[in-house]
Amino acid sequence: MRKSAKGINIEFLSRERLARKSFNEKLKMIFDKVKNRTIVVLEEALTADEKKLLIERSVREAKAGFPGIEFVGFDARAGPFDAITRLFGWERREGLVVVGSSDVIEKVREEKDAISLLAKLR
Amino acid sequence: MVFRVIKQFFARLFGGRKEISLGLYGPPNTGKSTLANRISKDFGGGEFTKVSEIPHETRMVKKKEKLVLESNGHRINMNLLDMPGIATRVDYKDFVKYGMAAKKAKNRSKEATKGIVEAIKWLDNVDACLVVFDSTDNPYTQVNVTILGNLESKKIPILLVANKVDLKGAKPERVKDAFPQYPCVEISAKQGKNMDALYEKIVKELA
């Protein structure tokens, strides 16, 4: 995507594209992009453990010039076959995650079924 | 995880836990340290952790050991753990806004970062948790979802605490609405409001 002088890049990544990456590869990609003032939209949910690692990485990388991230998202709702899918080690990934640098995303408002965010222009 | 399951099995087999590690989790400035001091004082332990309006005052895990909490004729021996507030961002400029010098603010920022990482690591080591919310804030955030999701996946008992109900604009019912699957108590740790109800719930839900 072409970078505009006074704008925000938003990149949408499909579930198919994400499925080809390990979680560590996804983390690297997310941080490479958000540090470059891009807001990343993932067409999948993260597990509780992955969210924990995302937060940990965010504060580990926080320093002058990059204060860390903001992220919002929808998780897959509990389904009747969750116990069976977990038994086979399958993860439900339906959902959405939006990640951006916290000096780009100024304000987020999150509910279980609605997200709004205010991004700051340079 | 396997160790925890075995520990819980034997604890149940021999009539309940003798001592629990109770962690206080939540984002910064929800009143965790005020609550930790209140619990400690109410059961003869005295204040043990510093309180401040500046975020990230607690930058390392503070522990009060061997507290005996009693309610309704039941008692729990516990170690109380006041955790650094978990956040996705730490910006030294936020501390400068409170009048702190840049160098001091940068140091605080580094310490806060370490504190958050330490609090995250402790998620695996507590026996039960109070997840503390500021009732004037929106409770449904990814930080809170992440804390609760990780505790739940490890089958660690959770009690939600809707704190700061004394403040104008407090809406503790939003905490219950956001996470109806967990028990919740509305309190003001600062004013000591509804603490008996909290202690009753700790004994009932977490012991």
Interface residues (C-beta under 8 A of the other chain):
Chain A: T47 A48 D49 K51 K52 L54 I55 E56 S58 V59 R60 A62 A64 P67 G68 I69 E70 F71 V72 G73 D75 S102 D103 V108 R109 E110 E111 K112
Chain B: I86 A87 T88 R89 V90 D91 Y92 K93 K106 S109 A112 T113 I116 V117 I120 L123 N138 Y140 T141 Q142 V143 V145 T146 G149 N150 E152 S153 A178
